[in-house]
Amino acid sequence: MANGRESWNSYIGFIFSAIGAIIGIEDIWRLPYIVGVKGGGALLIAYIIILFTLGLSLFMVELAVGRYFKTSLVNVLFNIRKRFKFAGIAIMSITIILLSYYVVILGWVFSYAIIIGLANPSDKVPFEFDKYINSFYPIASFMIMTGLCFVIIARGVSRGIERVNKIAMPILLFLVVLLTVFSISLPGASKGIHFYLVPDFHRLTDANVWIAAFGQAFFSLSLGLGVMITYGSYLTGRKSVINSSLIIVLSESIIVITVGIIVFSTAFSSNVSPLIGPSLAFETLPLAFSQIQFGNIMGSLFFILFFIAGVSSALGYFQVPIAIFQDTFRFNRRKAAIVISSAVLLLGIPSVLSYSPLHLRLLDTRVLDLVDTAFGTYGITISAALLTILVTWFMDNKKIVDEINRYGRMKIPYWSMSVIKIASF
C-alpha cells in the first residue's frame, strides 16, 4: 500500500481483475443477440475493428490517467479542472443507478444456474422466465447478490476484488473451453458457427451495423464509467500501459467471441432461433439446453460462467463509487461499502419489483426496462462521451502519452492523441 492507499498485490491479480471488470452480463448475452439481429458475422468484424482501434486507445487513456493521478474519478476530474468535479459526481451517480438493476439481473443468473442444474433431465422445459418472475425468487436473489458484493468489496482491493478474481477468472476460462468443446460437437452446430463467424460483406456498408458495433465495443470495455481509471489508480510497479491494455482487451475479446460460438452452436443444434433479441439468454437458451443430452448440466455450467462474469464486473462498478467516497469524502472502506451497497439495495427495489408478482410499472412499462433505457442506453452513452471529452480535450495530452509510453518497448506517437480527440468528439 503506497502512501496509505491500496494497491494491487500482484500484476497478474490486476490483469485478472481488469479482465473480470470488463467481461460482464452485458457481454455474455448482449453481443450474441446483437450479432443475431444486426447482421451476423458482418457485425462481428465491425465490432473487432472498433474494439482494437478507438476502443483500445480510450482504454489505454483511462488506465494511464488513473495511474498518473493515483486517485479516483472525481479527484481526477477535479485535478484537470476544478469545476469538472461535478461531472465526476454525475458519472458516479449513473454508475450507482446502473448497478442497482445490474445486480437484479445478476440475481436472475444466480437463480438460473441453481434451478437449471437441479431440474429433472426428463423435463422438456425445466425453467421458464415467466414462471420465475411470478415468484419471489428475483427479490431473494437480488438481496443475496447485493450482500455477496458487499462482503467482497468491503475486504478491499487486494484482499477482496483481486483475491476473488484470481480464483474466478481461471474457472471462467475453464468453463468457456469446456462448453465450447461440448457445443461445437452438437449436431447442426456448424450452421450456427457459419452464421456467427462467416460475414456477409455487403452488410458492412450498413451504417446500423457500425452503430451497433460501436455501442457494443464501449459496453465491452466499460468505457466512460471510470472503472479503468479507478483500477489504474491502484497499479504500481514498472508495467507498460500498452502491454497491459493489449493483454486485457485481447483476452476479453477472445472470451466474449468464444461465448458467442457456444450460444449459436447450441441454439442452431436445438432448432431454436437466436434472432429473438434481448430474451436470448433467459428464454431461448434454457429451452435450447433442455433439448440436448446433458443439457441441464451444460445449461447450469453456462449460467455459472454467466454468473462469474457478472460478479467480477459488478465488483468493478462497485469500486468506482467506493473509491470516490474514500478519496474525496474521506470515508473508510467499510463505511463506503455500507453506503454504496445500501444505495444499490434501495434504488434496485423498484427494478426488482417490476419483475416479480407485483409487476411494478411506470408509464405502462416495467421499471427495470425504463431504468435500463434511461441509464443503460442513454446515461452510459452520455457518461462515456463526457468523460472521454473532459480527459482528452482538457488534460495535457503530452502527460497522457508519456504515461502510456512509460516502461515497455512499444510506444505511441504524440500525434495519436489528436486522432483520439477527434474520434472521441
N, C-alpha and C positions, 0 to 999 in steps of 0.2 A: 504494500500500500504506500504509494508515493505522496508525501506531504499530507498525510492523513486521509487521502482519497483512495477509494477502492481501485483495484486494477485486476486484470485477468491473471490467474495463477500461472497459465501456460499459453503459448501461442496456439497449440492445437485446440485448447479449450475455447479460445477466441474464435478460431475458424469454425469449429462445430457449432458454437452458439450463434455466430453470424449466419451460417447456412440455415440453422433451425429457425432463426428470426424471419427469414425471407421465404421459407417453404411453409406456407400456411394452408388453411382450409380453402382460401380463395384460389390457390394454385391447383390443388388436388381435384376440385370439382369445376372450377371456372374455366381453365384452359381447355379441357376436353370438350365441354359443352359449347364453348365459343368456336372451337375448331369445327364441331359438328354442325353448327347452324350458320357459320360465316364463310365456309369455303374450303374445309378440309386441309390438305397439305399446303395449299397456297397461303393460308393464314399462318401456318407454322413457319414457313420461310420468312414471311414478313416479320413475324414475332422474333425470330432469331436474329434477323438483321438489325432491328431496333434495339434488341436486348444488348448486342455486342457493339453498338455504336453509341448512341446518345445515352442509353440506359447504363452501360458500363462507365461512361465518362462521368455522369452525375453521381453514380455510386462512389467512384474514386474521390470526387469532390467532397461528398458528405463525410466519408471516412477521414479524409485528410483534414477537413475543417474541425472535426471532433477532436482529433489527435493534437492539432495545433493549439486549440484553446484549452484543452483539458477540462472542459466543463460541459454542462448540459445545454439544451436547446435555447432556453430563454436567455441565459447568460451569454451564449454565443452571439445571438442576435443583438443583445444589448452592447456587446463589445464592438460589433460592427457599426451600429448606430444606436444611440440610447433610446430613441423613440421606437425602435424595432422590437423592444421588449414586449410590447402589447401584441404584436404579431405572433411572438412565441407563445404567449399565453393562449391566444386564439387557436393555434395549431395544437397545443396541449389539450385544449377543451374538445377539439374534434377527435383527437386520439382516444380520449376517455369515453366519448359517446360511441365511437366505433367499437371499442372494447365491450361496451355494455350489451350489444347484441351479438358480437363475435362470440362471447362466452356462452350465449344462449345456443348458438349453432354448435359450438363445441360440445355442449351438453347433449345435443341430438346425436352427435357422432359417438360419444361415450356410450349412450344407451344402445345404439345400433350394434356396436362391437360386442356388447354383452348379450343382447337378446337374440341376435342372429346366431351367435355361437352356441347358445343354449337351445335353439329351435330344433324341433324334430325334423331330421333329414327327409322324412316322407311327406312333410307339408309342402304343397306346391308353392304357396306364397307365405313364407314364415313370418313376414313382417310387413305391415302396411303403414305408410306415413299417416294417412287419415286416422287410422286406429290409434296410432301413437299419440298424435296431438290432441286426441279426445280423452287422453288420460292425464294424470298428474305427474307422469314421468318427466316431462320437459321442465317443470318447476323444480323438482327434486334434483335433476341433473344439473340445472343451472346453478343452484346453490352449492352443490358438491364441487363443480368446476371452479367457481369463484373462490371457494375455500382452499382448493388444491393450489391454485395460482398464488393465493396469499401466503400459504405455507412455504412455497418455493421462493417467492420473491422476497419475503421477509428475511431469509437467510443470507441474502447479499448476492453480489455479482459472482464471486468465485465459489462460495460455498453453496449457493443456490442455483443460479442460472447455468453457470459453467459446469457444475457437477452433474446436473440433470442432463444437459446436452451431451456430455461425454458418454453417457450411457444410452441416451435416446437416439442419437444420430447413427451409431453403428447398427442398432436394432432396426431403425428405419431402412437403412441401406440393405440389410439382410432381407427384410420383408419385400422390398422392391425387387430384388433379384429373384427370390423365391416365387413371388406372384407373377413375375414376367415369364419365367420358365414355364410355370403352370398354364398361364393364359395363352401363350403362343402355341402350346401343344394341343389346344382345343380344336375340334373340327370346325372349319369355317373361319378360324382366326385370321387367316391370310387376307380375307376380304376386308376385315376391319383394319388390318395393318396397311393395306393398299390405300384405303380411303384416307387414313390418317397421315401417311408419310408421302404418298405419291401426289404431287401437286397438279392442279390444272393451271398451267402458267398464265392462261388468259385472265384468271381471277386476280392476278397481281396488278392488273390495270384498274381494278375496282377500288375506289377511294375508301369505301366502307370496310374493306378488308384491312387496309392500313390503319384506319382509325381504331378498329377493334384491337389490332395487334399492338398499337401504341399504348392504349389503355391497359392491356394485359401486361405489357412489359413493365409499366410503372407499378402495377399491382404486384407483380412477381418480385420486384426488388424493394418493395416497401419504401419507395422514394417519396419524399415530401412530408413524412411524419416525424422525422428526426431520429429514427431508430438507429441508423448507421452513424449519425453524429454522436449519439449517446454511447453506442458501443465503441466507436473510435476514441472517445474521450478516456476510456479505461485501458487503452492499448499502450504498452510500454515496450522498450527494447528496440533493437535495430532491425525492424521489419519493414519491408517495402510495401507501400500502399498499393502500388501497381500489381505486384505479385499476389498480394492478399486478395485484392479485388478480383483478379482473374481466377484464382482458385475458388473463391466463394460463388461468383456468378456462373462459372462453368459447371461447378458441382450442382448448383441449384437447377440449372437448365437441363442437365442430363437426367437428374432425378425426376423433375416435373414432366419432361417429354416422355420418359420411360413409363411413368404412371399412365400417360395417355395411351400407350400401347396396351397396357393392362385393361384399361376401360374399353377401348374399341374392340380388342380381341374377344373379350368376354361378352360384350353386347352383341356383336355380329354372330358369335358362336351360338348364342341363345335366341337369335332372330328377334332381338329387342332393339328398337330404334334408338340410336344415340343422338338423334336430332331433336329430342324433346325439349332441350333447353335447360334452365336452371334446376329443374327437378331431377336431372340425370342421376345425381349421387344418391338422393334419398328415396326415389321411387323406381327409377329404371334399373339401377344396378342391383338392388336387393332382389328384384324379380329375375334378373339375368342370372345371378348366383344361385337362385333357388332351382334353376332348370338344368344345372350341370352337376356331375358327380363330385362329391365332396364340397359342394357349393356352400354349405353352411360354415364349414371350416375356413374355406378360402374367403368367403364374404366377411367373416369375423376378422380374419387377419388383415383384409383390406381396410376395414374400419379401424383396426388398431393402428395401422400405418397412418390413416387419416387423422386419428386422434393424436398420435405423437407429433405429427406436423402441426396440428392445431395448437397444442400446448406450447411447443417451442416457439411458435410465432406469437402466441398470446403473451409469453414472458417478455418478448421484445417490446411489444406495445405497452405492457405494464411498466417497464423500466423507464420509458420516456418521461411520464409524469412523476414517477417516484424520484428520479434523478433531479428533476426540476425542483421538487419540494425540498430535497436535500440541499442542493446547491444555492437555490435562490431564496427559499423561505426558511432555511436552516432547521428543517425537521430531521430527527434521527430516522434511520431506515425503518424501524418497526412502526413508528408513528406515521411515517409517509405511506407505508404499505397498508396500514389500517384505514387511513383516509381515502386512498385511491380505491381499495377493494370495496369499501363501503359505498363510495360514489358509483362504482360499477354495478354493485348489487341493487342500489336504489334506482338508478337510471335504467337498468335492464328489466325491472319488473313489468313495465308496460309491454315491452317486446315479448317477454316470455309468456305473458298472459294472453297475447294475441294469438299464440299457437298453443292453446290449452282449451279445456272445456268452456272457458269463459269467452273465447273468441273476441277479445278486446279489439275494437276497431275505432278508427278516426277517419272522418270523411269517407266512410264506407270502405275503408282499406285497413288491412291488418297493420297494427302499429309498427311491427318489425319491418314490414315492407316499406312503410313511409320513411322510417329512420334510415333504412338501407339506401333508399333513393336519394334522400336529402343529404346524408353524410357519406355513405359508401360509394356514391356516384359523384355527386356534385361537391360535397365537402372535401373529399380526399383529392379531387382534381384541383380545386382552388388552393388547398393546402400545399400540394406539390408545386403548383405554379408560383405561389407566393414565396415559399422557402427557397426555391431554385433561383428566382429573380433577386431576392434580397441578398443571397450569398454571392452569386456570380456577378451581379452588377454593382454591388456596393462594397464588397470586400476587396482589398488589394489582391489582384489576380496573381501577381508575382509571388506573394506569400503562399497562395494555394498551390501553384505549380511547384514551388520549392519544397513544400511539404509532401506533395505527391512524389517528387523525384528523390526525396531523401532515402538513402540506402538502396540496395539493389542495382542491377545493371541497366534495366530498362528505364527510359526517360520519355517524357512527353515534351514537345516544344512549347514555348511560351505563347505562340500564336494560337495554339489549340484552344485556349480559354476564350478567345474571340469567337471561335466557331461554336463552342458550347453555349456562350452567352446568347448568340443569335438564335441557335436552335431551341434553347430553353424559353426564349421570349415568344 
